[in-house]
Amino acid sequence: MLKSSNNLIGVFDSGLGGLSVLKKFLSDVPGYHYIYLGDSARVPYGNKSPETIYNYTKEAVEFLFKQNCHLVIIACNTASAQALRRVQQEWLPKHYPNRRVLGVIKPLAEATANSNFKKVGIIGTAATINSETYPKEIHALNPKLKVYGQAAPLLVPLIEDGRINNPETKLILKSYLTPLQNKKIDALILACTHYPHLQKMIQTIMGKGVTIPDTGKIIANSLKDYLSRHSELKITKTKTSCDFYTTDNPKMFKDLAEKFLNQKVKTVRQIEL
């Protein structure tokens, strides 16, 4: 396990999806030591119960805290929708009152609500869509914006298997996106951090008339702003770097992580939660 006197930033996802967020952190919020944890042994989270998702999330956050992360970003929409509030309100005050956990939904919802869009589609896991967290957050700021949700439960397993460019992936994507095309949306929010790995294919299917916001960039900008306002966390500036942990096969994780990040990954350590 990593031992450090520095206060670090943790990034947690159910698997490989959060790498789309981490990639933006490394380029847009440099000068920090990140620790990435992918719970690939238990992915996908989207078909699990809220209580299970909460327990998985709590275990992952605690592991990152024990690596001396004083701030953890839950780079998983499912965990953000189903577990973040309980972690922040029930668990943190009792166990780690001086540390912080943030999710990805609020910055994306704020960016969407403050846009000029009229009809917005939201594509995510069944757990994220069923929680209705996105419509609630968006409508609290912009009640006139029309929001349409679409669950896409098969995409995360396909991405975790590395089947991004396979014909069956495109067919499945089309089946999920057709109802949103029929609504004539002008923007599509990728409400799962796995989905940016399919963004080119999604954009081709939806056409140039539909805007797909850069979710990773929005989340990175939110992190940069948060760090500037919370010096009390004493997150240490250092050389940009990242350590990787997974709960499943480290070689498989490493191979796909290098592909998704477009850079070499030195070591991936396997752990149990």
N, C-alpha and C positions, 0 to 999 in steps of 0.2 A: 504494500500500500504506500501511496505517496505521503511523505512527511515533509512539511514545509512550515516555515515561520510566517509566510505571507498569507494574506487573506485573498482567496481565489474566487472565481466565478464558476459555478456549476451549470451545466446544460444537460437536461434530462429529456429523453424521449422513450417511447415504447419500443423503439428499434432504430432504424436508420433514418427515419424521416427528419428528425431534428438536425441532421447534417446540413440540410438546406438553410437552416437558421444559423448554425455554427459557421458555415462558409462566409456568410455576410458579417458575422461578428469578427472573424479573423481579418477580413479586409476593411470593414467600415468602423470597427471599434477595436483598433489594434492596441498593443502595449499592455495586455493583460494575460495572465495565465488562466486558461480555461481547462475544465475537466468535463469531458463528455461521457455520459452513461447511457447506453442503449440496452433496454431490457428485452433483448431479442428472443430470449427463451419463452417469454410470455406474450409476445406480440401475436395478433392484434389486440389492442385494448377495446376497440370499438364494439365488440360483441359481448363484453363482460358487464356484470351488474355494477351500479354506482358504488356499492360498498366494496366490491373487489378492486375497482379502479382506485378508490380512495386508499385502500390498504397498500396496493402496489406503489402508488405515488408516494405515500408516506415513507415506505421502506427505501425507495430510491433517493428521496430528499435527505433522509437520515444518513445514508451512505455518503452522499456528497458533503454533508456537513462534517462528517468524521474525517474527510480529506481536507478540512479547513476551508471549505467554501463558506463564505459569509453571505453570499447572494446566490440563489439558484433560480434559473429560468426554466420553467416547465415548457419545453419546446414541443408540446404535444397538445393539440386542440382537445382531444378526448379527455385527457387528464385535467386540462385547464377548465373544461366545461363541467366535469363531474366531481372534481376533487379539490381544486384550488381554494375555493372559499372556505371549506372545512379545514383544510391545512392551515390557512391564514388565521382563521377565527378560533378554532378549537385546539389545534395541536401546537402551533408555534408559541403562543403565549405561555403555555405550560412547560415546554421543553427547551425552546430556543428563542427566548423573547428578544434577543438582540440581533437576530438574523432575519433575512427576508427571502420570500419566495414570490416570484412573479409568473404570470401566464402570458399567453400570446393572443388571447381573444380581445382583450380591451383595446390594445393599440390598433388592431385591425378593424374593430368595430368603430372606433373613433375616426380613423382615416376614411372609412366608408361613409359614415354619417355626415362628415364635413366635405364630401365631394359634390360634384354636380350630377351624379347619377340619378336616374329616375326609377329604374327597375334593376334590382341586384339579385343574382343567383348565388346561393351558398352551397358548395359541395363539400361533404365531409363524411365521417364515419356515422353509423347509425346512432351511436351514443351522443355524438356532438349535435347532430340534427334533431334528435328526439328531445334533447335538453332545452331546445329553443333559446339557448343563451345568446346566440348572435342576433336574432330578431329583437329580443328584449333590450340588449345593449344598444343596438342601432336605433331602435324606436324611442329609447329614452332621450336620445339626442336629436333625432330627426324622424318624427312620427309620420311624415308624409311619404317617406321612401318606401317603396314596395320591395319586400324581401321574400324570395322563394327558396326554400331549402330542398336539397336532394341528397339522400343517403347513397353512398357508393361503397358498400362493405367489402367488395372483392379487390379493390385497388391496392390496399396496404399489403396483403399477402403477395400479390403479383410483384410489387416493387421490392419487397423484402427478398423475393426469390431472384431478383435481377432481371425480370422479364419485362423490361421497359419498352423495348422496340418490337415485341412479338405481335403478330396479327391478332391473336385472341384478346390481347390487352386493348387494342384499338376498337375491336368490336364491342367489348364490355364498356369501354369509355363512351362510345356512341350511344349505347342504350341508356346510360345514366344522364348524358347531356341533352338528349333529344327533348325531354319534357321542359328543360330550361330554355332551349331554343324556341320551343313553341310559345313560351311566355314572352318572347322578344325582349329578353334582358339586354341591357347595355353594358353590364359589368358582371364578372364572375369572380367571387372570392374563393380561393383555394383554402378551405377551412380544415386542412390537415397538412402538417409539415412534410408528409411524404409526397404530396401531390405536385409540388414544384419540380420534382424529378420527371414528371410527365407534362410539363407546361407547354413544350413545343407541340406535342401531339394534341393537347387540349386546345391550344390556340388555333391550330389548323382546322380542327373540327368545328369550333365556334365561329371562326372567320374573323377578319380584321375589324368588323364593326363592334366586337365585344372586347372591352378592356379587361385585362387580367392584371390587377395590381401586383407589384413586386412585394410579396408578403415578407420575405426575408429582410428586405431593405427597411420596410416599415417597422419591423420588430427591432432591427439593429438601431434605428434612429431613436426608438423609444428607450432602449437600453442606454444609449449614449446620454440622453436627457436625464434619465434616472440617476446615473452615476454622477452627473454634474450637480445634482441636487441633494445627494446623500453621502457626503464626505464622512459622516459618522460611521459608516460601514468599514472605512479604512481599507478599501480594496486597493491592493498594492499595484502601482504601475511598474511594469517590467518588460522584458522582451516578449513579444507575441509568441505564445506557445500553447500546446494543448496535449493533455494526456487522455487516453481512450480506455474505456472499460465496457465490457459487454457481459451479459449473463448467458450467452450461448457460444457458438463456435468462433473463437477469435480470428482464425484465418479467413473464414468466410466474411466476417465483419470487416476485416482489414482490406480484403480485395474489393468489396463494394464501397467501402469508405473512400479508398483512393480514387475509385472511379467517380463517385459523387462529388468529392472535394477537388478533384483534379490536382492532387498533390500526393506526395509520398507520406505514408503514415508509418512511423518508426515501430511502435509497439502497441498492441492491443492486449489488455489483461482481462482474463476471464474471472468473474466473481459470482458469488451466490448472494441473493438478497433474502 
